[in-house]
Amino acid sequence: MKRATLCTTFVALICSVGAAQAQSYQMGAGTENRQWLPERVHVDNPPLRLPVQIQDGVTITARDGIVLDARLFLPTLAPGAAPTPCVLMSDGYGRSSNTGASTDPVLMDIASRGYAVLHLSLRGSGKSGGTATLYNQFGQDGYDTVEWMAKQTWCNGRVGMVGPSLLGISQWLTAKEAPPSLKVIVPQVACGDCYGLLWYPAGMMPGPGREARKLSPGAEAEYQTSIQHRNLDDWWRARTTLDADVKAIAARGVAAFISGGLDDYITPGNLRAYEEFDSSRKRLLFAPHSHGWQIDFLQELQVQWLDHWLKGIDNGVEKAPKVILYIKGADRWRYEADWPIPDARVAKLFLQAGHSKTINSLNDGALTAQPAEGASVTLPYVPGSGPALPVLLSATVGRSAGDQREVETKVLTWTTAPLPVATEVTGYPHVSLWAASDTKDGDMVFSLTDVAPDGTSTQVVQGYLNVPHQKSLSDPKPLVPGEAQNISLDLLPTAYVFHSGHRIRLALAGAASSAPGLPYPQGPGPNPAAFTWTVMQDAAHPATLMLPIIGTAGEPLSQLAKVER
């Protein structure tokens, strides 16, 4: 896939639709006149760059007496200049770890723009005292550090936070504690609800990425403590920001610039937090990347956000559209008013027993716009042998680009006829079906793929669910063996154009796996119990795939005909 090289901005932008149309991109039908961005857009940030002094060994004493270590980046100001706003990066790996050291150039750049910047080693990491478990007192230590910074002679009392991944999680937890001096957060590739979207995805077990934390410097104790808390309990509530927590952060006037990647395992948690953040002081960047990326235009947007909310610079961020997202398949960036996109139209497709004649899967089912009667189909799962869908995401390279057909022959699939027009699906695809397990437990793993005219099947997005946890992550209900129940779930968020002549396929397995050779796989782990699903496909038990369509492709989708039985 072509990678955009643009730099963009939240300030007023003149985007030539005519120029966009002149490019050889296949946009979704009816999206041609949306706010597509040119490939290169100037970032209108002040050119100011100041010399920066670095001070190591700065210490902050937390409320319980634990001494925390930090590095301070101080811009060299003109004699008599007023103190600057301040920026905190609170780091659970420790500021001198490989991760911490990799962020220092970003912090140096922010400091050179006229900010006092502090890189903090959270308790139990680096040279800081105390013990680290999982996000242990991230919020309280963040609060104490923010308020300590606000009182220093080099700070004007206004503090923001930046940082990716674990360093973004610490921002949400600090903001949850409501430090009065915290005005801005910029969490990248992070999560608010880290229980249900990182550690136990939709109630499934932690996967290989979480187990690997046992070997991650500064995070060794995370797994052994989290595995003791299978369900969403008070221990987890102290370590995550749920819907009410995010709403409370927004209500206090904190400004949040939230970003993440289409192929990142943690980003869905950030997007959910954006949706829950009930405030006009929010922005979202949804980019074509995996985990841990840092690109120039993100830094420029981050600095603009800080400049406006900490320095009061009128750079247009409040007037611009709230969302910048990258649309795969069109391979272009676009502005949108909000997320989920307000004018998306839902197209309903039915999972049918009729054959698509595209793949020799367990059922070769069809996806059509009309419901139909059909026999139920079964899907077995055995720990250690599957079948499983290779939908785990790499922390470094993102999604597997391999052809999915071989593994799809071992699972259930439903496939459309060729699409008559290019079809943009942006938002959360939703699956609803009726199924019965032969045991008290059972997982479902879905994969939505793009089937090219030559039959190649390419991953678009996936979704997971441990069905006993469907109604409550805190109080799961064992299944009644043999009793059909409605199973309803959102797949993970996507922004994707299926080209005309391509097909949409939905695959279902009992587990997720990694593609061969995929480094650092992330996502849910396998269920230790065996089970067999019976999936209904009759009028009394309709099975549907709901697609959020942007543009005018919904009407052609509604005309997809029935197929032979």
C-alpha positions, 0 to 999 in steps of 0.5 A: 500500500502506498504510504502518504507523505503529506503533512497536514494541520488542524488550522484552516485548510484549502483543499482542492476537490478537483485536484483530488479527483485528478489523482488515480485513486478509487474512492468510495462511490459518492465520497468524491466531494468529501473533504479529501486532503491533498498529498502535501499540506503545509503545517503552519506552526511558528518557526521558533526554536530555542536552545534547550538545557537538560537537567538529570536527577530531578526528583519529585516526592509522591504523596506516600513519600516515594521519590520519583526520578525525572529529566527536565528539558528547559528552553533558554528564554530571553532575560526577564521572560515569563515562565512557560507552560509545561509538558509532562511525559510519565513513563512506566518503563523508566525514562532511561529505558529503550522506550524512554530514550526513544521519546527524548527527541520528541521532548527536546523538540517540544521544549525548543518550541517554548515549553518546560518538559519533564520526563518522569520515571513512574514508580518502580521504573528507572531510578524511581522508588516504589514497586511497579505492578500493572499501572500501579498508582500511575494516576496518583503519581501523575497528579502529584507530578503535575501539581509539583510542576505547576508550582515550579519557577519555570512553569506558568501553572498550565500543564499538558501531557504527551506520550504513546502506548503505556505513556498514553495510558498514564495520561488517561489515568492521571486525568482521571485523578483530576489534577487542577493544573492539567489542561491538555492530554495527547494520548497516542496509540493508547487505551482508556479501558485497558481491561476490555480492549487490551488485556481481556479483549471482549472478555477473551483471555490475554494473548501472547503480547500480554504474556510477553510483558513478563520479559519487558523491562519495567513491565515484568510484573504486569502479567502476573498481577493482571492474570489474578483478575479475570473479570472487570473488578475493583482492582481493574476499575482503579487501573482503567478509565471507563465511560463515566471517568472519560466523561468526567475528564471532559466535563472538567475542560481538559482538551484531548488530542487522541490518535492511533493506527488502523492496524494497531491493537491498542488504538480501539481503546483510544477511539472509544475514549474519543467517543465517550469524551463529551466535549468540543475540546477533542480531536482525533487522528486515525492513521494507517499505522501499527503500534508505536509510530511517530511521524512528523505531521503528528508531532506538528499537530501535537504542538499545535494542540499544545500551543492553543490550549496551553499558550492560547495561540489562535491557530484555528484548531477549534474551528477545524473538523474534529477528525483526520482519518486515513481511508485504506483502499482509497489511500488518502487522508480526509477530514470528517466532522466527528467519529463515528462519521455522523452521516454514515448509512448502515447497510444490512447483509444477511448470512445465508446458507446459499453458496457463494461458490468462491471458496471451499470453506466449511459452508461457503455461505453467502452474504446477500441483501435478502434473508433466506431460510437455511440449515444451521452450520457447525464450527468446532474448536479444539485447544491447540489445533483450532481452527483459528483465524490469523488476525493477531496484529504485530506491534511493529508491522501491523496486520498480516498482508497474506492471502487468507484463503488457506485458513478460511477453508477451515472455518465458516465463511459468508461472501457477497457477489462482486460489488457493483461500485467502490464501497467505503466502510468506515466505522464499526461493522456489526455482527448479529447472529444466533448460535448455541455452544455444546459447553458452558463457554465459547469464543467467537473470532470474526475476520472481515476480508476483501476478496479480489477478482482473482480470489485473493482474500486480504484482511480488513478488520477483525472482532472478538467475543467471549460469549459468557462475557457478552452482557457483563465483563464483571459478571459473566454468565455460563452458557446453557449447552445447546441453547441458542442465544443472540450474539451481537458485537461490533468488529474493531473500527476500520476505514476502508474502500472495497473496490468495484468488482471485489467481494466482501467476506466474513469468516468465523472461527473459535480463536485468534492466532498469528500469521506465520512469521508475524513478529510480536503478535498482539490480541486475545489468547485461545480459550482453554476449553473445547467447544462446538458452535451451531450457527442458525440461518433461518427466518426465526434466527436471522444472522446479519452483518451491518456495514457503516457505509460512507457515500452512496454505495448502500443502495447498490449493496441493497440490490445484491441478489440471492444466490443458488442454494 
